[in-house]
Amino acid sequence: MEEDAVMSSEGSSIGEAVSGRGEAVMEDEEEDLYYIPERRPSLDLGSTPMDTSHWHFVDQALTPAQSYKSMFSENGSDEMQDEDEPSTKVKLQRADSYSSCYSFDSDDCEKRTPKVKDKDEESEPEELELIQDPGEIKHPSLTVKFTFETICETLRNLPDDEFKAFKKMLWTYYRQYFNSSQTMDRVDLVDRLLECYSLEFSIQITKTILAKMGKNKDVDHLQNMCTRNEVRYELSQTLRKKYSQICEDFSMKEETMPFDDVYADLHILSTNNNGPNIEHEITAIQKPENKRQPGIKITTAGILSGESVEETYIKLVLLTGVAGSGKSAVVRKIVLDWVEGRSHRDLAFVLPISFRELKQFEGSKISLVEIIQTLYPETKKLNEEEFKCYDCNIMFIFDGLDEYNGNIDFSTVEIHSDPREPTHLNTIVVNLLRGRLLLRSVCLFTSRPQVKSCIPWDTHCNDIEVQGFCDPDKDEFFKKRFKDPNQAARVIEYVKSFKTLYIMCHLPLFCSLVADECQSIFREQGPRAELPRSITYMYTKLLLALIRDLRRFRGPALSPDEEQEFLMKLGKQALTMLEQGKFYIIKTDWPKMNVMEAVIRTGLCIEYMITPMVLFHEKVISFIHPTMQEYLAALYAYLSFRNQDKVVFEQVKSKIRGVFKGHKIMELYKAAVERSLQHDDGKLDMFLRFLFGMARKTNQQLLQPFCKSSAKVENLSEDAASLIRKKTKENLSPDRNSNLQRCLEELGV
């Protein structure tokens, strides 16, 4: 129904506009007093069928007695009869009925019969003065679907007697379209209203009549629904602009593409504390014991859906995951699905707020409502009571709780439950975690796993964990990332050729780094360029992304010396655990180093719970993946020699010093090879690959900022390759020999 085709109240009669029963009878003043009924057609009872082409099919006319009584009744009035009362009036427009022709004189149906006007025709309908100009509420958010559903919902709130009164008033002012409104139900009435008038006019008619009936609460409800609809539309436009595009190249942030075109499903579990991914190419690692039941897989649409909230009565969810596991991608997916109407349709609004954005409010008193209105000016139209009412479902997404540096202390921070009252930002954050500040809304917090301890024990909260990609999703990611199917197939084949590389691609961040590198090679060398046969370079890229690009949002910048000192301590711990065959350690046994830096700020480690006994839980710390532990151990060995001229394997050092001719650092590589060959279980194999990979020129350039000495190590790759070739000539086991061949690949040989 087009708005410009809407019929006005001064237009043609309902017979023309709706019914379509013949032409309306509109004559001049003289003809208005008399009319000549049509002659009854002759009946031919022969075999020829009767000609019925000129017949007029109308409702059954009243009997002559009823017609006579109705025209001369002194009790006629303008008021409509109730639905359950018999009608005693007849309209003379229906005189084309044959029965009516004979009401006075059946012998002469062409006799000029006086036409008595009904009092309904004599009185003009009153003009309804609208409480607001329809043009003032014209907004692109106003659709037929919304208008129909909103007016229907408003009328359903009226009791039957009040709905009858509403229909009577509607007929009083717009009788030409609602002469049969008393037989209409709510749906039919709204359907007729939208058929005859524009969307804006229909809403104003409804509001005005309700106001005349004294139903001010219903008027306010209808107005609030329209305001919410406008805010939802404008908010959707803002969120679509903010979240629909994503950086295609991690290193070239100006290149963007639609998020929906590159998003691949993530593995989300309904429980947390599942620990890191322990899949390994060489070593079979036993998973720590945890008595918790394994979670079931859920989708982004199932997170805080209307059904789950109603079933569990829990409106606070903590979404955790290790660094780079895709938590922000889940947030982006939820927001865009709500904007496009694909999920969470029961929510009035979705308001994503990152803790990076909240930093601007530190040091000042402000209310949560003011924060929301500052970040999303569209919400200023909303009444502040909307944030506390039951029928306005709002989802708040607070992304990056691990980036918040405030003191989360539930024993000292005051209880605060009014989102309109100004207070300090720390008080707002703590009471959001308490579940006290937004009693009527649902809240989703994203964070790295260790923040579980920040949730009070008496707060009802669901724990969900993002674990990154499963194998099919890894392939799907690369297929979407590369527009050229041939390039996508080459990258997938390349990644699968290195089992460790393919395993590590369970992290979306790592997948993105691999895609960036391959894309850069295709761009510079052509689509058929050879991809690098090394994984050390990609691990170094991941390390730099975690300790620099992503760390800057979580803590103050570190000086080069502080950064190097932290990596040396962490690497030493990694090597110690590796030689002991450990991949996690009890938190109380963790050495005296900055746990905050390792677990929260850089995300190189993860803290989670295990159950060593039946009723006892303890916290353990491990690296985000066993191969990251092996990489950091190799980095520690490499930097120890570059910065301190020290071989970490002291017991081997005395045996090989002066034996190998070449660069001095080859003492380290010779010692590492000998130590690796001592372990038939291969627990130092990946360590050795990473160590030889760091001898490659491209990796040396990336690691140069961590080296105190700026002197370049010339010909290190050639010397290291020569060492491996000499070792492979010895009678080694197939597994040991195969690993040395992989070390040559890391060197690019």
C-alpha positions in Angstrom: 0.0 0.0 0.0 1.7 3.2 -1.1 1.4 6.2 1.2 0.7 8.6 -1.7 -2.3 6.5 -2.7 -4.0 6.9 0.7 -7.7 8.0 0.6 -8.7 11.2 2.4 -11.8 11.6 4.5 -13.3 14.0 2.0 -12.9 11.4 -0.9 -15.4 9.1 -2.5 -17.8 7.0 -0.4 -17.0 3.7 1.1 -19.1 2.1 -1.7 -16.5 3.4 -4.2 -13.4 3.0 -2.2 -13.9 -0.4 -0.6 -17.0 -2.3 -1.6 -17.0 -1.6 -5.3 -20.8 -2.1 -5.5 -21.8 -0.1 -8.6 -21.6 3.7 -8.9 -22.6 6.0 -6.0 -25.9 7.9 -6.4 -25.0 11.6 -6.5 -27.6 13.7 -8.2 -28.5 17.4 -8.2 -31.0 18.8 -5.7 -34.1 18.0 -7.7 -33.1 14.5 -8.5 -32.1 14.0 -4.9 -35.8 14.1 -3.9 -37.0 11.5 -6.3 -35.6 8.5 -8.1 -36.9 6.1 -10.6 -36.1 2.5 -9.7 -35.0 0.3 -12.5 -37.7 -1.7 -14.3 -37.8 -5.3 -13.4 -36.7 -7.4 -16.3 -39.3 -9.6 -18.0 -39.0 -13.2 -17.2 -38.7 -15.6 -20.1 -39.5 -19.1 -19.0 -38.5 -20.5 -22.4 -35.4 -22.5 -23.2 -33.3 -19.4 -23.6 -31.3 -18.6 -20.4 -32.2 -15.4 -18.6 -29.9 -12.4 -19.3 -28.4 -11.5 -15.9 -25.7 -9.2 -17.1 -27.3 -6.1 -15.7 -28.2 -7.6 -12.3 -26.9 -5.9 -9.2 -26.0 -8.3 -6.4 -26.6 -6.6 -3.1 -27.4 -7.7 0.5 -30.9 -8.9 1.1 -33.2 -6.0 1.5 -35.5 -5.5 4.4 -39.1 -6.5 4.2 -41.6 -3.8 3.2 -42.7 -3.6 6.8 -39.3 -3.1 8.1 -38.5 -0.5 5.4 -41.6 1.4 6.2 -40.9 1.4 9.9 -37.4 2.4 9.5 -38.1 5.4 7.3 -40.9 6.8 9.5 -39.4 6.0 12.8 -39.2 9.0 15.1 -36.5 7.4 17.2 -33.8 7.5 14.5 -30.4 8.7 15.6 -26.9 9.2 14.4 -25.6 6.6 16.9 -24.5 3.2 15.7 -26.3 0.1 16.9 -24.3 -2.3 19.0 -23.1 -5.5 17.4 -25.6 -7.6 19.2 -28.6 -5.3 18.6 -30.8 -5.9 15.5 -30.7 -3.0 12.9 -34.0 -1.3 12.1 -32.7 1.2 9.6 -32.2 0.7 5.9 -30.2 2.9 3.5 -32.1 4.1 0.5 -29.0 3.5 -1.7 -30.1 -0.1 -1.5 -33.3 0.7 -3.4 -32.1 -1.0 -6.4 -33.2 -4.2 -4.7 -36.4 -5.5 -6.4 -38.2 -6.0 -3.1 -37.8 -2.3 -2.2 -39.4 -1.3 -5.6 -42.7 -2.6 -4.4 -42.7 -1.0 -0.9 -45.5 1.5 -1.8 -47.0 0.5 -5.1 -46.3 -2.9 -6.7 -48.5 -2.1 -9.7 -46.3 0.7 -11.0 -42.6 0.4 -10.2 -41.7 3.5 -12.3 -43.7 5.8 -10.1 -41.6 8.7 -8.7 -41.1 7.7 -5.1 -40.2 10.3 -2.5 -36.6 9.6 -1.2 -36.3 10.1 2.5 -32.8 11.0 3.7 -31.4 9.1 6.7 -30.3 11.3 9.5 -26.8 9.7 9.1 -26.6 11.5 5.7 -27.9 14.8 6.9 -25.3 15.2 9.7 -21.7 15.8 8.7 -19.1 13.7 10.7 -17.2 15.7 13.3 -13.6 16.6 12.5 -11.0 15.0 14.7 -8.3 17.4 15.8 -5.1 15.3 16.1 -2.9 15.8 19.1 0.2 15.9 16.8 0.9 16.7 13.2 1.5 13.4 11.4 4.4 15.1 9.5 6.3 15.5 12.7 6.6 11.8 13.3 7.6 10.9 9.7 10.7 8.7 10.0 12.2 6.0 7.8 11.9 3.5 10.7 8.1 3.6 10.4 7.1 0.5 8.3 3.8 -1.2 7.7 4.8 -4.2 9.8 5.8 -2.1 12.8 2.8 0.2 12.6 0.3 -2.7 12.2 1.8 -4.7 15.1 2.2 -1.7 17.4 -1.4 -0.5 17.0 -2.7 -4.0 17.3 -0.7 -4.5 20.5 -2.1 -1.2 21.9 -5.7 -2.1 21.2 -5.3 -5.5 22.7 -4.6 -3.8 26.0 -8.1 -2.4 25.9 -11.0 -4.3 27.6 -13.8 -5.3 25.2 -16.1 -2.5 26.4 -13.4 0.1 25.9 -12.6 -1.3 22.5 -16.3 -0.9 21.6 -16.1 2.7 22.7 -12.9 3.1 20.6 -14.7 1.8 17.5 -17.7 4.0 18.1 -15.5 7.1 18.3 -13.6 6.0 15.2 -16.9 5.7 13.3 -18.1 9.1 14.6 -15.1 10.9 13.0 -14.4 8.6 10.0 -17.8 7.0 9.3 -17.3 6.9 5.5 -14.6 4.2 6.0 -15.8 2.6 9.3 -19.6 2.3 8.8 -19.3 -1.4 9.6 -16.6 -1.1 12.3 -18.8 -2.5 15.0 -18.4 -6.0 13.5 -14.7 -5.7 13.1 -12.2 -7.3 15.5 -8.9 -5.5 16.4 -6.9 -7.0 13.5 -9.6 -6.1 10.9 -9.9 -2.6 12.3 -6.2 -1.9 12.1 -6.1 -3.4 8.6 -8.8 -1.0 7.5 -7.1 1.9 9.2 -3.9 1.3 7.3 -5.7 0.7 4.1 -7.4 4.1 4.2 -4.7 6.3 5.8 -1.0 6.8 5.9 1.2 5.2 8.6 1.8 8.4 10.4 -1.9 9.4 10.2 -3.0 6.0 11.5 -0.8 6.3 14.6 -2.0 9.9 15.3 -5.7 8.9 14.9 -5.2 6.0 17.4 -3.3 8.2 19.9 -5.9 11.0 19.6 -8.9 8.8 20.2 -7.2 7.0 23.1 -6.5 10.4 24.6 -10.2 11.4 24.2 -11.1 8.2 26.0 -8.7 9.2 28.9 -6.4 6.2 28.1 -3.2 8.3 28.7 -1.1 5.3 29.7 -1.9 3.6 26.4 -1.1 6.8 24.6 2.3 6.9 26.3 2.9 3.3 25.6 2.2 3.8 21.9 4.5 6.9 21.8 7.3 5.0 23.6 7.0 2.1 21.1 7.4 4.6 18.2 10.4 6.3 19.9 12.1 3.0 20.6 11.6 2.1 16.9 13.2 5.3 15.8 16.2 4.8 18.2 16.5 1.1 17.1 16.7 2.2 13.5 19.3 4.9 14.1 21.3 2.7 16.4 21.3 0.0 13.8 22.7 2.4 11.2 25.5 3.4 13.6 26.4 -0.2 14.5 26.3 -1.3 10.9 28.7 1.4 10.0 31.0 0.6 13.0 31.0 -3.2 12.8 30.2 -4.3 9.3 33.8 -3.7 7.9 36.9 -5.5 9.1 40.6 -5.0 8.3 41.5 -7.5 5.6 45.2 -7.2 6.2 46.5 -7.1 9.8 49.5 -5.2 8.7 47.7 -2.8 6.4 44.7 -1.6 8.4 43.4 0.7 5.7 42.2 -2.3 3.6 38.8 -3.4 4.7 36.1 -5.9 3.6 32.7 -6.9 4.8 32.9 -8.9 8.0 30.2 -11.3 6.9 32.3 -12.2 3.9 35.3 -13.4 6.1 33.6 -14.7 9.2 33.9 -18.4 9.9 32.1 -20.2 12.7 33.9 -20.4 16.0 33.9 -23.3 18.4 32.0 -22.0 21.5 31.4 -24.2 24.5 28.8 -23.7 27.2 31.4 -24.1 30.0 34.8 -22.6 30.7 38.0 -23.7 32.4 38.6 -26.2 29.6 42.3 -25.3 29.4 44.4 -24.6 26.3 44.5 -26.6 23.1 47.1 -29.3 23.8 47.1 -31.0 20.3 50.7 -31.6 19.4 52.5 -32.8 16.3 55.1 -35.0 18.2 54.3 -35.3 21.9 51.1 -36.9 23.3 50.2 -34.4 26.1 47.8 -35.6 28.9 45.1 -33.1 29.7 44.8 -32.0 33.3 42.0 -33.6 35.3 38.9 -31.5 35.7 35.7 -32.9 37.2 33.5 -30.5 35.3 31.2 -31.9 32.7 32.4 -31.0 29.2 30.3 -28.2 27.7 28.1 -28.5 24.7 28.7 -26.5 21.5 26.5 -23.4 21.1 26.2 -20.8 18.4 26.4 -17.0 18.7 22.6 -16.9 18.3 22.3 -19.0 21.4 24.2 -16.7 23.6 21.7 -14.8 25.8 18.9 -15.7 23.5 15.3 -15.0 24.8 14.7 -18.7 25.4 17.9 -19.2 27.4 17.3 -16.2 29.6 13.7 -17.3 30.4 14.8 -20.9 31.2 17.8 -20.0 33.4 16.8 -16.6 34.7 20.5 -15.7 34.3 21.2 -12.3 32.7 25.0 -12.2 33.1 27.3 -14.1 30.9 31.1 -14.2 31.0 32.6 -15.1 27.5 36.2 -16.1 27.9 38.9 -17.3 25.7 42.7 -17.2 25.3 44.4 -14.4 23.5 43.5 -14.4 19.8 40.7 -17.0 20.1 38.0 -14.8 18.5 36.1 -13.2 21.4 35.8 -9.8 19.6 34.7 -11.6 16.4 31.9 -13.2 18.4 30.8 -9.7 19.7 30.9 -8.3 16.1 28.8 -11.3 14.9 26.2 -10.9 17.6 25.9 -7.1 16.9 25.5 -7.5 13.2 23.1 -10.4 13.5 20.9 -8.2 15.7 21.2 -5.3 13.3 20.2 -7.4 10.3 17.4 -9.2 12.2 19.1 -12.6 12.0 19.1 -13.3 15.8 18.1 -11.9 19.2 15.0 -10.3 17.7 13.4 -10.2 21.1 15.9 -7.5 22.2 14.9 -3.9 21.9 18.6 -2.8 21.7 22.1 -4.2 21.6 24.7 -1.8 23.1 28.3 -2.9 22.6 30.7 -0.9 24.8 34.4 -1.7 24.9 36.6 -1.1 27.9 38.9 0.9 25.6 36.0 3.4 25.1 35.3 3.5 28.9 38.8 4.7 29.6 37.8 8.2 28.6 35.5 8.4 31.6 38.1 7.6 34.2 38.6 10.2 36.9 35.1 11.8 36.6 31.7 11.2 38.1 29.2 10.0 35.6 26.2 7.7 35.4 25.9 4.6 33.2 23.0 6.3 31.3 25.3 9.3 30.5 28.0 6.9 29.3 25.5 5.2 27.0 24.2 8.5 25.7 27.7 9.8 25.1 28.8 6.8 23.1 25.4 6.4 21.3 23.7 9.9 21.0 20.7 8.2 19.4 19.6 6.9 22.9 19.0 10.4 24.2 15.5 10.1 22.8 14.8 7.3 25.2 13.2 7.9 28.6 15.7 7.1 31.3 13.1 4.7 32.8 13.5 2.5 29.7 16.7 1.2 31.2 14.8 -0.2 34.2 11.5 -1.4 32.7 10.5 -5.0 32.0 9.2 -4.7 28.5 12.4 -3.0 27.1 14.9 -5.8 26.7 18.5 -4.5 26.3 21.7 -6.4 25.8 24.9 -4.7 27.0 28.1 -6.1 25.7 31.2 -5.0 27.6 34.1 -6.2 25.5 37.6 -6.6 27.0 37.3 -6.8 30.7 40.9 -7.9 30.8 41.8 -4.4 29.5 40.4 -2.7 32.5 43.1 -1.6 35.0 40.8 -0.5 37.8 40.7 -2.1 41.2 37.9 -4.7 41.2 37.4 -5.1 44.9 33.9 -6.3 45.9 34.5 -5.9 49.6 35.3 -2.2 49.5 33.3 -0.8 46.6 29.8 0.5 47.6 26.7 -1.1 46.2 25.2 1.0 43.4 21.9 0.1 41.7 20.7 3.2 39.9 22.1 3.6 36.3 20.9 7.3 36.3 22.9 8.3 39.4 26.5 9.7 38.7 29.4 7.8 40.4 32.9 6.7 39.6 33.7 4.4 36.7 35.1 1.8 39.0 31.9 1.7 41.0 29.9 1.2 37.8 32.2 -1.7 36.6 32.1 -3.5 39.9 28.3 -3.2 40.3 27.9 -4.4 36.7 29.8 -7.5 37.7 27.7 -7.8 40.8 24.6 -7.9 38.6 23.2 -4.9 40.6 23.2 -2.1 38.1 21.1 -3.4 35.2 18.5 -5.6 36.8 16.2 -5.6 33.8 18.8 -6.1 31.1 21.2 -8.8 30.0 24.9 -8.3 30.1 27.7 -10.0 28.3 31.3 -9.6 29.3 34.3 -10.8 27.3 37.6 -11.4 28.8 40.6 -13.6 29.0 40.0 -16.6 31.3 41.6 -15.5 34.5 39.0 -12.8 35.2 36.5 -15.5 36.4 37.9 -14.7 39.9 36.5 -11.2 39.5 32.9 -12.4 39.5 31.4 -12.7 43.1 30.5 -16.1 44.2 26.9 -15.2 44.8 26.4 -13.7 41.3 24.4 -15.9 39.0 26.5 -16.0 35.9 26.9 -18.3 32.9 30.4 -19.1 31.7 31.0 -19.6 28.0 34.3 -20.2 26.3 35.5 -19.5 22.8 38.1 -22.0 21.6 38.8 -20.7 18.2 38.4 -22.7 14.9 37.8 -26.4 14.4 39.5 -27.9 11.3 36.7 -27.3 8.8 36.4 -23.7 10.0 40.1 -23.1 9.3 39.6 -24.1 5.7 36.5 -21.9 5.5 38.4 -18.9 6.9 41.0 -19.1 4.1 38.4 -19.7 1.4 36.6 -16.5 2.5 39.8 -14.5 3.1 41.2 -15.0 -0.4 38.9 -13.9 -3.2 40.8 -16.0 -5.8 39.9 -19.7 -5.3 43.2 -20.8 -6.6 45.1 -18.7 -4.1 42.9 -20.0 -1.3 43.5 -23.6 -2.3 47.3 -23.0 -2.4 47.2 -21.4 1.1 45.2 -24.3 2.6 47.5 -26.8 1.0 50.5 -24.9 2.4 49.2 -24.7 5.9 48.3 -28.4 6.0 51.8 -29.3 4.8 53.0 -28.3 8.3 51.1 -30.1 11.0 52.1 -27.7 13.7 51.1 -24.7 11.6 47.7 -26.2 10.9 47.2 -27.0 14.6 48.1 -23.5 15.6 45.6 -22.1 13.2 42.9 -22.9 15.8 43.6 -19.3 16.8 41.8 -16.9 14.4 44.6 -14.4 15.2 47.2 -16.8 13.9 45.1 -17.6 10.8 44.9 -13.9 10.1 48.7 -13.5 10.4 49.3 -16.5 8.0 46.8 -15.0 5.6 48.5 -11.6 5.8 51.9 -13.1 5.0 50.7 -15.2 2.1 48.7 -12.2 0.7 51.8 -10.0 0.9 53.8 -12.6 -1.0 51.2 -12.9 -3.7 51.0 -9.1 -4.0 54.7 -8.6 -4.4 55.8 -11.8 -6.2 52.7 -12.8 -8.1 50.0 -15.5 -7.5 52.4 -18.4 -8.3 55.1 -17.3 -5.8 56.5 -20.0 -3.5 55.3 -19.8 0.1 57.9 -20.0 2.9 58.8 -23.4 4.3 59.2 -22.1 7.9 57.0 -21.9 10.9 59.4 -19.9 13.2 58.7 -16.7 11.3 54.9 -17.0 11.9 55.4 -17.7 15.6 57.6 -14.6 15.9 54.9 -12.6 14.2 52.4 -14.0 16.8 54.7 -13.1 19.6 55.1 -9.5 18.4 51.3 -9.1 18.0 50.7 -10.3 21.6 53.4 -8.4 23.4 53.1 -5.2 21.4 50.1 -4.7 19.2 47.5 -6.1 21.6 49.4 -5.5 24.9 49.2 -1.7 24.5 45.5 -1.7 25.4 46.1 -3.5 28.7 49.0 -1.8 30.4 51.7 0.8 30.3 54.4 0.5 27.6 57.5 -1.4 28.5 61.0 -0.1 27.8 63.2 -2.3 25.5 65.1 -3.5 28.6 61.9 -4.3 30.5 60.5 -6.2 27.5 63.7 -8.2 27.1 63.9 -9.0 30.8 60.3 -10.3 30.8 60.9 -12.5 27.8 64.1 -13.9 29.3 62.3 -14.8 32.6 59.4 -16.4 30.8 61.6 -18.2 28.3 63.8 -19.6 31.2 60.6 -21.0 32.8 59.5 -22.5 29.5 62.8 -24.3 29.0 62.8 -25.6 32.6 59.3 -27.0 32.3 60.1 -28.4 28.9 63.1 -30.4 30.1 61.0 -31.7 33.0 58.3 -32.8 30.6 55.7 -30.3 32.1 53.3 -28.2 30.2 51.5 -26.7 33.2 52.5 -25.7 36.7 50.6 -25.0 39.9 50.3 -21.3 40.4 51.9 -21.5 43.9 55.0 -23.0 42.2 55.2 -20.4 39.5 58.5 -18.4 39.9 58.6 -14.9 41.1 57.7 -13.1 38.0 54.9 -10.8 36.9 51.9 -13.1 36.5 49.8 -10.1 35.4 52.2 -9.5 32.5 52.3 -13.1 31.4 48.7 -14.0 31.8 46.6 -10.8 31.3 48.6 -8.2 29.5 50.5 -10.3 26.9 48.2 -13.4 26.9 51.2 -15.7 26.4 50.1 -17.8 29.4 46.7 -18.9 30.6 45.4 -19.5 34.1 42.7 -22.0 34.8 41.3 -24.5 37.3 42.0 -28.2 37.7 40.7 -30.7 40.2 43.6 -32.7 41.7 41.3 -34.2 44.4 37.6 -34.9 44.6 36.5 -31.7 46.4 39.6 -29.6 45.8 40.3 -27.1 43.1 43.6 -25.3 42.4 44.8 -22.8 39.8 47.5 -23.8 37.3 49.3 -21.8 34.7 50.4 -23.0 31.3 51.3 -21.4 28.0 48.6 -20.7 25.5 49.8 -23.7 23.5 52.7 -26.3 24.0 54.4 -25.1 20.9 54.4 -21.5 22.2 56.2 -22.9 25.3 58.8 -24.6 23.0 59.2 -21.4 20.9 59.8 -19.2 24.0 62.3 -21.8 25.3 64.2 -21.5 22.0 64.0 -17.7 22.1 65.5 -17.8 25.6 68.4 -20.0 24.4 69.0 -17.7 21.4 68.9 -14.4 23.3 71.0 -15.8 26.1 73.9 -16.3 23.7 73.3 -13.1 21.8 73.0 -10.9 24.9 75.1 -12.8 27.4 77.4 -15.0 25.3 76.0 -17.9 27.3 75.1 -21.5 26.3 72.1 -22.6 28.3 73.2 -26.2 28.2 76.2 -25.8 30.5 76.9 -29.5 30.9 77.4 -29.9 27.2 79.4 -26.7 26.7 82.7 -28.0 28.0 82.7 -31.0 25.7 82.2 -29.2 22.4 84.0 -25.9 22.9 86.6 -25.5 20.2 85.4 -28.6 18.4 83.3 -26.9 15.7 84.9 -24.4 13.4 82.7 -21.5 12.5 80.8 -18.6 14.2 80.9 -18.6 17.9 77.1 -19.0 18.3 77.5 -22.4 16.7 78.5 -23.6 20.1 74.8 -23.1 21.1 73.5 -25.0 18.1 75.9 -27.9 18.5 74.9 -28.2 22.2 71.2 -28.0 21.4 71.5 -30.8 18.8 73.3 -33.0 21.2 70.8 -32.4 23.9 67.9 -33.1 21.6 69.3 -36.4 20.4 69.5 -37.6 24.0 65.7 -37.7 24.2 64.2 -40.5 22.2 60.7 -39.2 23.0 61.3 -36.1 20.9 60.4 -33.6 23.7 63.0 -31.2 22.4 62.4 -31.7 18.7 60.1 -28.6 18.2 62.5 -26.6 20.4 65.3 -27.5 18.1 63.3 -26.5 15.0 62.5 -23.1 16.4 66.1 -22.6 17.4 67.4 -23.3 13.9 64.6 -21.1 12.5 65.9 -18.2 14.5 69.2 -18.5 12.6 67.4 -17.5 9.4 68.0 -13.9 8.2 64.4 -12.9 8.1 63.8 -14.1 11.7 67.0 -12.4 12.9 65.6 -9.1 11.6 62.4 -9.6 13.5 64.2 -10.5 16.7 66.8 -7.8 16.5 64.9 -5.4 18.9 65.4 -8.0 21.7 69.2 -8.3 21.1 71.4 -5.9 23.1 74.1 -6.3 20.5 73.4 -4.7 17.2 76.1 -6.7 15.5 74.8 -8.9 12.7 75.5 -12.6 12.6 76.8 -13.3 9.1 76.5 -16.7 7.4 74.7 -18.2 10.4 72.2 -20.1 8.2 75.0 -21.7 6.1 76.9 -22.7 9.2 73.8 -24.2 10.9 72.9 -26.1 7.7 76.4 -27.5 7.5 76.1 -28.7 11.1 72.8 -30.6 10.4 74.2 -32.2 7.2 77.1 -33.6 9.2 74.8 -35.0 11.8 72.5 -36.6 9.3 75.4 -38.7 8.0 75.6 -40.4 11.4 73.6 -43.5 12.1 70.5 -41.8 13.6 67.0 -43.2 14.1 64.5 -42.3 11.4 62.6 -40.0 13.8 65.7 -38.1 14.8 66.9 -37.8 11.2 63.4 -36.6 10.1 63.4 -33.9 12.7 66.9 -32.7 11.5 65.5 -32.5 8.0 62.7 -30.2 9.3 65.4 -28.1 10.9 66.8 -27.6 7.4 63.4 -26.4 6.2 63.3 -23.9 9.0 66.6 -22.6 7.7 65.1 -22.2 4.2 67.4 -24.9 2.8 
